[in-house]
Amino acid sequence: MSATDWGASTLSSGTKRAAAFAAAPIGVLVFVAAVMGSIFLGTWGIVIGALVVGGVIAWVLDQPRRCLARTGAVPLDNSTYPRPSNVVEGLAPRVGVPAPELYLIEDGGPNALTSSRHGGTVALTRSLLDHYSRTELEAVLAHCLVRLQTGAIQRATMRLSFGPLGRTSIEPVGWRDDVATAAVTRYPPALASAIEKADPRRGSSGPLWFVPATPAGRTPAERVDAIADL
């Protein structure tokens, strides 16, 4: 079965679509604020509207840093864990993204959080690094890179900044991204095993995790069953 059959063809235009989807709500917000401000308050209304919109934009743009900071992640020491860097360097060109920065999360069971900070950051829990095989680690990192390339992380991060209302419009983790990951690694069993062994994460940043708790993602059992059909 070819990579296209597995859905990897969705990767090529994902980044451009992500940029458009991310920019559209902000552009609409700027336009509405300018129009409403000019109607009700004249020139000062435009100024006030611009300041409000600027604050909103700053809040949205700071979300990748905030989501990463909430995990307590620190830069990964390559001398202690050299494998993730080696795996990422091999995967990134295949996915079509720059190699992301790698971080370590001390707490919690096996899992990984992907942030769009600095163009791409992946934070791996210590338990994942200590207990996953190389092929399972490759599957996790490929999944994170795929979601950066298709714009899923960027869109989710932007929508998370708008609270519960924004979270309702985020596609649950484990639909197209699992299929695209299998197209990259060419070894679906490792992805299924990585999902089964993961500790689903709850919280407001759920859609950014490799395996979030529902409703941020499909259940691990559903994802594993779907992968078995690939």
Secondary structure, DSSP 8 states (H G I E B T S, - for coil): --TTTTTGGGGTTHHHHHHHHHHHHHHHHHHHHHHHHHHHHHHHHHHHHHHHHHHHHHHHHTHHHHHHHTTT-EE--TTT-HHHHHHHHHHHHHHTS---EEEEE-SSSS-EEEE-GGG-EEEEEHHHHHH--HHHHHHHHHHHHHHHHTTHHHHHHHHHTTHHHHHTTS--BTSHHHHHHHHHHS-HHHHHHHHHHS--B-STTGGGBSSB-TTSB--HHHHHHHHHT-
